[in-house]
């Protein structure tokens, strides 16, 4: 979950009211966040919900809290100044990275603190909501150095060179991918592309190589600058629009004037930022059925205006920096949050039962206890995942992709499928913890969902992963041997092939002629996809099938 750090004094100034620490903790509850740390004036906040990325900045929190505190009502006002600046999008980017947005912000001199806040919001939107720059990558520049119009196109990787940020030598785009730290980190986004995207101004000076790195000459804002050129590129036009509106509202609250830019594609023109809003209808009956209270029209209006909506006769207008409202139920949830869950009366107990755990649950807990006893640390993750993690990064072929359940209308591409195995999630966890000491021994137990033709099945799986410089097949096999010995089961390993594992070091686990899992060493290609330097051995068991065998 994302965390942000900012100055409490700054938050108070943006809100226009001094907030006590006790009141601040209460306000964070409205934002589904919690105070993680306070050191003097510095506040660190952890968000427990990823659906509202506009809150991932001190400016976003200030916008929201001004509503909660009743200092402002409804959708925040923002004025977009028109400009004659244009950005031309060449059709060559259609198959690479097709969408872009941009605007200019002027009028506030940037100091060290503000620069850090801008970079923090940029990174949170790119890494969290933007799926590590694949869906969204953001660049910020000193606009005074840029000669408009700006051009966005795709080129041969060896045809263009420039000096990237944090480098002194000029490199072509392919060399940047191979030599620059950011190039190595984000090369996977462009791995199958023959042409790479670039941004350049009318003098043909390079602004950036999105989504990899900006240029050292034009691609950096500095302390003392008072004009910013913002751009966002990616493969999801709605997500880019959202990120742009979030940034525009944040800078506008700071006192910047926001100037639009006309984006010209080969078949359309759009003026950005596009702050048009959408509307959704709710009704009293839905509110009563979901939260159990009857509210007057005036009360509903007041509560929704606190949540930064506009309200007119149960037609609710949604601010342009929110795309998480999929249904009227989402709006009613905000009514409940503003009303206060603690203010809802408890219903009396009407039934009395004695609960107990299922036999299979006791079996699963026994396996978890065994693994903890072997020195492994348990990990918990969401049952929702995405095709990129489950399939692409694991080099899964088309035939095996068909057993995955996809969500038809998802809010975030990060959570667009139901996980069908656990090992990819373990590798992703390792990739985010390379800074910690080795060996790293982790496991996760949970539900996976697969489909076979038209049949859909849920299984309890467990994935056990170990990583250190000397990790090998023997190390993970010893774990399997120990589990089977305690369960008093005999197993055999059958040779098999799997694109996620090293050929010859992968086996199907068979008990009483039933396949219950896989064991092996992860392929170097997969390690590269996850930016892992140490070898990894993994074991994944189907505990549902194993329980039936034990039973």
C-alpha positions in Angstrom: 0.0 0.0 0.0 1.3 3.5 -0.8 2.8 5.8 1.9 3.6 9.5 1.6 5.6 11.9 3.8 4.9 15.6 4.2 5.0 18.6 6.6 2.1 19.0 9.0 2.5 22.8 8.9 2.2 22.5 5.1 -1.0 20.5 5.4 -2.4 23.0 7.8 -1.5 25.9 5.4 -3.2 24.1 2.5 -6.3 23.3 4.5 -6.4 26.8 6.0 -6.9 25.6 9.5 -4.6 24.2 12.2 -5.3 20.5 12.8 -4.3 18.8 16.0 -2.7 15.4 16.0 -5.8 13.8 17.5 -8.0 15.4 14.8 -5.6 14.4 12.1 -5.9 10.7 13.1 -9.6 11.1 12.9 -9.4 12.7 9.4 -7.2 9.9 8.1 -10.0 7.4 8.8 -12.2 9.3 6.3 -9.4 8.8 3.7 -9.0 5.1 4.6 -5.5 5.9 5.8 -3.5 5.8 9.0 -0.8 7.7 10.7 2.3 5.6 10.4 4.9 7.9 11.9 5.3 11.5 13.2 8.7 12.9 13.8 8.5 16.6 14.7 6.7 18.3 11.9 7.1 15.4 9.5 4.1 13.1 8.9 4.1 9.7 7.2 0.7 8.3 6.2 -0.1 4.8 4.9 -3.1 4.3 2.7 -5.2 1.1 3.1 -7.1 1.6 -0.2 -5.6 2.0 -3.7 -8.9 3.2 -5.4 -8.4 7.0 -4.8 -4.8 7.9 -6.0 -5.7 11.7 -5.8 -5.2 11.3 -2.0 -1.6 10.2 -2.4 -0.3 13.7 -1.9 -0.5 16.4 0.8 -2.4 18.5 -1.7 -4.9 15.7 -2.4 -5.4 15.2 1.4 -5.9 19.0 1.8 -8.6 19.0 -0.9 -10.4 16.2 0.7 -10.1 17.4 4.3 -11.4 20.9 3.4 -14.6 19.1 2.4 -14.8 16.9 5.4 -14.2 19.9 7.7 -16.9 21.9 5.9 -14.5 24.6 4.7 -15.5 24.0 1.1 -18.5 22.3 -0.5 -18.8 20.1 -3.5 -16.4 19.6 -6.4 -13.2 21.8 -6.0 -13.1 24.7 -8.4 -10.2 24.8 -10.8 -9.7 27.3 -13.7 -7.9 26.2 -16.8 -6.3 29.0 -18.8 -6.2 28.5 -22.6 -2.9 28.6 -24.4 -1.8 28.3 -28.0 0.7 25.6 -27.2 0.4 22.3 -29.1 1.7 18.8 -28.9 1.7 16.7 -32.1 1.3 12.9 -31.8 2.7 10.9 -34.7 0.9 7.7 -35.7 4.1 5.8 -35.2 3.4 5.6 -31.5 0.0 3.8 -31.9 1.5 0.3 -31.4 4.1 1.3 -28.9 2.7 3.8 -26.3 -0.3 5.5 -28.0 -1.6 8.1 -25.5 -0.2 11.3 -24.1 -1.5 14.3 -22.1 0.2 17.5 -21.1 -0.2 21.0 -19.5 1.8 23.9 -18.2 1.7 25.3 -14.7 3.1 28.8 -13.9 3.4 31.2 -11.1 4.9 29.6 -8.0 8.6 29.5 -7.3 9.7 25.9 -6.5 11.7 25.4 -3.3 13.3 22.2 -2.0 10.2 20.9 -0.1 7.8 21.6 -3.0 10.2 19.8 -5.4 10.2 16.7 -3.2 6.4 16.8 -3.0 6.1 17.0 -6.8 8.5 14.1 -7.3 6.7 12.1 -4.6 3.3 12.4 -6.3 4.9 11.6 -9.6 6.5 8.4 -8.3 3.4 7.2 -6.5 1.2 7.6 -9.5 3.8 5.9 -11.8 4.8 3.0 -9.6 1.5 2.2 -7.9 -1.4 3.3 -10.0 0.7 3.3 -13.2 1.9 -0.3 -12.7 5.6 0.6 -12.6 5.3 3.0 -15.5 3.7 0.6 -17.9 0.2 2.1 -17.8 1.4 5.6 -16.8 4.7 7.3 -16.9 5.0 11.0 -15.9 7.6 13.6 -16.8 8.0 17.1 -15.4 10.2 19.8 -17.0 11.1 23.4 -16.9 8.8 24.7 -19.6 10.8 27.9 -20.2 13.5 25.8 -21.9 11.0 24.1 -24.3 10.2 25.5 -27.7 6.7 24.6 -28.7 5.1 22.7 -30.5 6.3 19.5 -28.9 6.4 16.3 -30.9 5.7 12.7 -29.7 6.8 9.9 -32.0 8.4 6.5 -32.2 11.9 6.0 -33.7 14.5 3.4 -34.4 16.4 2.8 -31.1 19.7 3.6 -32.7 18.7 6.7 -34.6 18.5 9.1 -31.7 20.9 9.9 -28.9 21.0 12.3 -26.0 22.5 12.7 -22.5 20.0 11.1 -20.0 19.5 12.3 -16.4 22.4 11.3 -14.1 24.7 10.6 -17.0 27.4 12.7 -18.7 27.8 10.8 -21.9 25.4 10.8 -24.8 23.7 7.4 -25.5 21.3 6.2 -28.1 18.0 4.7 -27.0 19.2 1.1 -27.2 22.3 2.0 -25.2 20.1 3.7 -22.5 18.1 0.4 -22.1 21.4 -1.5 -21.7 23.5 0.8 -19.7 21.4 3.3 -17.7 20.0 2.0 -14.3 16.5 3.2 -15.2 16.9 1.6 -18.6 17.7 -1.7 -17.0 14.9 -1.4 -14.5 12.1 -0.6 -17.0 13.4 -2.3 -20.2 10.7 -5.0 -19.8 8.0 -2.4 -20.8 9.5 -2.1 -24.3 11.1 -5.5 -24.7 9.0 -6.5 -27.8 9.1 -3.1 -29.5 11.1 -2.4 -32.6 10.7 1.4 -32.2 10.9 3.5 -29.0 8.9 6.6 -28.1 10.6 10.0 -27.7 9.4 13.5 -26.9 11.2 16.5 -28.6 10.5 20.2 -29.0 10.4 22.2 -32.3 14.2 22.6 -32.2 14.5 18.8 -32.1 15.9 18.9 -28.6 15.1 15.7 -26.8 12.8 16.1 -23.7 12.6 12.4 -22.7 12.5 8.8 -23.7 9.3 7.7 -22.0 8.7 5.7 -20.0 12.5 5.3 -19.2 14.3 8.5 -18.6 14.3 12.3 -19.2 17.1 14.2 -20.8 19.7 15.9 -18.7 19.4 19.1 -20.6 15.6 19.7 -20.6 14.2 16.9 -18.4 14.7 18.3 -14.9 13.0 20.9 -12.8 15.2 22.8 -10.3 14.8 24.9 -7.2 13.9 28.4 -8.3 11.9 27.4 -11.4 8.4 28.8 -11.6 7.1 27.1 -14.7 6.4 23.4 -15.1 5.7 21.4 -18.3 3.8 18.2 -17.3 3.3 15.2 -19.5 2.0 11.7 -19.0 2.3 8.8 -21.5 0.9 5.3 -21.5 -1.4 2.6 -22.9 -4.6 3.6 -21.0 -6.1 6.9 -22.1 -8.5 7.2 -19.1 -5.8 6.5 -16.6 -3.6 9.2 -18.2 -6.4 11.7 -18.0 -7.0 10.8 -14.4 -3.3 11.3 -13.5 -3.2 14.6 -15.3 -6.3 15.9 -13.5 -4.8 14.8 -10.2 -1.6 16.7 -10.9 -3.5 19.8 -12.2 -5.6 20.0 -9.1 -2.6 19.5 -6.8 -0.6 22.3 -8.5 -3.7 24.6 -8.7 -4.2 24.3 -4.9 -0.5 25.4 -4.6 -1.3 28.6 -6.4 -0.1 27.7 -9.9 -2.1 28.8 -12.9 -2.8 25.9 -15.2 -2.5 26.4 -18.9 -4.0 23.9 -21.4 -2.2 22.2 -24.3 -3.9 21.0 -27.5 -2.9 17.4 -28.3 -3.3 16.7 -32.0 -3.5 13.0 -33.1 -3.8 12.0 -36.7 -7.6 11.8 -36.4 -8.6 14.0 -33.4 -7.7 17.0 -31.3 -8.1 17.1 -27.5 -7.5 20.0 -25.0 -5.8 18.9 -21.8 -6.5 19.0 -18.9 -9.9 17.6 -19.6 -11.8 18.2 -16.4 -15.3 17.3 -17.6 -17.3 15.4 -15.0 -19.7 12.5 -15.0 -23.0 12.0 -13.2 -24.6 9.1 -11.5 -28.1 8.7 -10.0 -28.8 7.4 -6.5 -32.0 7.2 -4.4 -33.2 7.2 -0.8 -34.2 3.5 -0.9 -30.7 2.4 -1.8 -29.2 4.5 1.0 -31.6 3.0 3.5 -31.1 -0.6 2.3 -27.3 -0.4 2.4 -26.6 1.5 5.6 -29.9 1.1 7.5 -30.8 4.7 8.1 -33.2 7.2 6.6 -31.7 10.5 5.7 -33.4 13.7 4.7 -32.5 15.2 1.3 -30.6 18.0 2.9 -28.5 15.6 5.0 -27.6 13.5 1.9 -26.6 16.7 0.1 -24.4 17.9 3.0 -22.7 14.5 3.3 -21.9 14.2 -0.4 -20.7 17.7 -0.6 -18.3 16.9 2.2 -17.0 14.0 0.1 -16.4 16.5 -2.7 -19.3 15.6 -4.9 -21.9 18.0 -6.4 -25.5 17.0 -5.6 -28.8 18.0 -7.3 -32.0 16.0 -6.6 -30.1 12.7 -6.2 -28.1 13.3 -9.3 -24.5 13.1 -8.1 -21.7 14.8 -10.1 -18.3 13.1 -9.7 -15.0 15.2 -9.7 -12.7 14.7 -12.6 -9.9 13.4 -10.3 -11.9 10.3 -9.4 -12.5 7.2 -11.6 -13.3 4.7 -8.9 -17.1 5.3 -8.9 -18.4 2.3 -10.8 -21.9 2.1 -9.3 -24.4 4.0 -7.1 -23.2 1.8 -4.3 -19.8 3.4 -4.4 -21.5 6.8 -3.8 -23.6 5.4 -0.9 -20.4 4.1 0.7 -19.1 7.7 0.8 -22.4 8.8 2.4 -21.8 6.2 5.1 -18.1 7.3 5.6 -19.1 10.9 6.0 -22.0 10.0 8.3 -19.6 8.0 10.4 -19.7 4.2 10.9 -19.5 4.8 14.6 -22.7 6.8 14.5 -24.7 3.8 13.1 -26.7 2.0 15.7 -25.9 -1.7 16.3 -28.6 -4.2 15.4 -29.6 -6.6 18.2 -28.3 -10.2 18.2 -31.1 -12.4 16.8 -29.5 -15.8 16.6 -26.9 -17.8 18.6 -24.7 -20.5 17.2 -21.5 -22.3 18.2 -18.9 -22.1 15.5 -16.0 -24.4 14.6 -13.4 -24.7 11.9 -13.7 -27.1 9.0 -11.5 -30.2 9.0 -9.8 -28.9 5.9 -9.0 -25.6 7.6 -7.3 -27.5 10.5 -5.3 -29.4 7.9 -4.2 -26.3 6.1 -3.2 -24.6 9.4 -1.1 -27.6 10.3 0.8 -27.3 7.0 1.3 -23.6 7.6 2.7 -24.4 11.1 5.1 -26.9 9.6 6.5 -24.3 7.2 6.8 -21.7 9.8 8.7 -24.2 11.9 11.2 -24.6 9.0 12.0 -20.9 9.2 9.8 -19.5 6.5 8.0 -16.2 6.8 4.3 -16.0 5.7 3.2 -13.5 3.1 -0.4 -12.4 2.5 -1.6 -10.9 -0.8 -4.8 -10.1 -2.7 -6.7 -12.9 -4.5 -6.8 -10.5 -7.5 -3.8 -10.1 -9.8 -3.2 -9.4 -13.5 -2.2 -11.2 -16.6 1.2 -9.5 -16.8 2.3 -11.0 -13.5 0.6 -14.3 -13.8 1.5 -15.0 -17.4 3.8 -12.7 -19.2 6.5 -12.4 -16.5 6.3 -16.1 -15.9 6.6 -16.9 -19.6 3.4 -18.9 -19.6 2.2 -20.1 -23.0 -1.2 -19.6 -24.6 -2.5 -23.0 -23.7 -2.0 -22.4 -20.0 -3.3 -18.9 -20.1 -6.8 -20.2 -20.8 -7.4 -21.4 -17.2 -7.3 -17.9 -15.8 -10.5 -16.0 -14.8 -10.5 -12.4 -16.0 -12.6 -9.6 -14.6 -14.7 -8.0 -17.3 -15.0 -4.5 -15.8 -12.1 -3.8 -13.5 -11.1 -0.5 -11.8 -7.4 -1.1 -11.9 -5.4 -3.3 -14.4 -3.3 -4.4 -11.4 -6.3 -6.3 -10.1 -7.9 -7.5 -13.4 -7.7 -11.3 -13.0 -8.2 -13.9 -10.2 -4.9 -15.5 -9.3 -4.6 -19.1 -10.6 -1.3 -19.9 -8.8 0.8 -18.3 -6.1 4.4 -18.6 -7.2 4.4 -15.5 -9.4 3.2 -13.5 -6.4 6.1 -14.8 -4.3 8.6 -13.8 -7.0 7.0 -10.3 -7.1 7.4 -10.1 -3.4 11.1 -11.1 -3.7 11.6 -8.4 -6.3 10.3 -5.7 -3.9 12.6 -6.9 -1.1 16.0 -7.2 -2.7 17.3 -4.6 -0.3 16.7 -7.0 2.7 19.2 -9.6 3.9 19.5 -13.1 2.3 18.6 -15.9 2.6 14.9 -15.0 2.0 12.5 -17.9 2.8 8.8 -17.1 2.3 5.5 -18.8 1.7 1.9 -18.0 1.1 -1.2 -20.1 1.5 -4.5 -19.1 0.0 -7.2 -19.7 -2.6 -6.5 -19.9 -6.3 -9.2 -20.2 -9.0 -8.9 -22.0 -12.3 -11.2 -22.9 -15.1 -11.3 -26.0 -17.2 -13.6 -25.6 -20.3 -16.7 -24.2 -18.5 -16.0 -25.5 -15.1 -14.5 -23.2 -12.5 -12.8 -24.5 -9.3 -11.3 -23.0 -6.2 -8.4 -24.7 -4.5 -6.4 -24.1 -1.4 -2.7 -23.8 -2.5 0.5 -23.1 -0.8 3.7 -21.7 -2.5 7.0 -22.1 -0.7 10.0 -20.1 -2.1 13.6 -19.8 -1.0 16.3 -17.5 -2.4 20.0 -17.1 -1.6 23.3 -17.3 -3.6 23.5 -21.1 -3.2 19.8 -22.0 -3.6 19.2 -25.2 -5.6 16.7 -28.0 -6.2 18.0 -30.0 -3.2 17.1 -27.2 -0.8 13.5 -27.0 -1.8 13.1 -30.8 -2.1 14.2 -31.1 1.5 11.2 -29.0 2.5 8.9 -31.3 0.4 10.4 -34.4 2.0 9.8 -33.1 5.5 6.1 -32.2 4.8 5.4 -35.6 3.3 7.2 -37.4 6.1 5.0 -35.7 8.7 1.9 -36.5 6.7 3.0 -40.1 6.4 2.7 -40.0 2.6 4.9 -41.4 -0.2 5.4 -39.3 -3.3 7.2 -39.5 -6.6 8.5 -36.8 -9.0 7.7 -37.1 -12.7 9.7 -35.3 -15.3 7.9 -32.4 -16.9 8.6 -29.1 -18.7 7.4 -25.7 -17.6 8.5 -22.3 -19.1 8.8 -20.8 -15.6 11.4 -23.4 -14.4 14.8 -24.6 -15.6 14.5 -27.6 -17.9 15.6 -30.8 -16.1 15.2 -29.2 -12.6 11.4 -29.3 -12.5 9.1 -32.1 -11.5 5.4 -32.9 -11.0 4.6 -34.1 -7.5 2.5 -37.3 -7.6 0.8 -39.0 -4.6 -1.3 -42.1 -5.2 -1.4 -41.3 -9.0 -2.7 -37.8 -8.3 -0.8 -34.7 -9.3 -0.7 -32.3 -6.4 1.9 -29.7 -7.4 5.2 -28.6 -8.9 8.7 -28.2 -7.6 11.8 -26.8 -9.2 14.3 -24.1 -9.8 13.0 -20.9 -11.4 14.4 -20.1 -14.9 17.0 -17.4 -15.3 14.7 -15.7 -17.9 12.0 -15.4 -15.2 14.5 -14.1 -12.7 15.5 -11.4 -15.2 11.8 -10.5 -15.7 11.5 -9.9 -11.9 15.0 -8.2 -11.7 16.2 -10.9 -9.3 19.9 -11.6 -8.9 19.9 -14.7 -6.7 18.6 -18.1 -7.8 15.1 -19.1 -6.6 13.7 -22.5 -5.9 9.9 -22.9 -5.5 7.4 -25.5 -4.4 3.6 -25.1 -5.0 1.2 -27.7 -3.6 -2.6 -28.1 -4.1 -3.7 -28.5 -0.4 -7.3 -29.3 -1.4 -6.1 -32.4 -3.3 -3.6 -33.2 -0.7 -6.2 -33.1 2.1 -8.4 -35.5 0.2 -5.5 -37.9 -0.1 -4.7 -37.6 3.6 -8.3 -37.9 4.6 
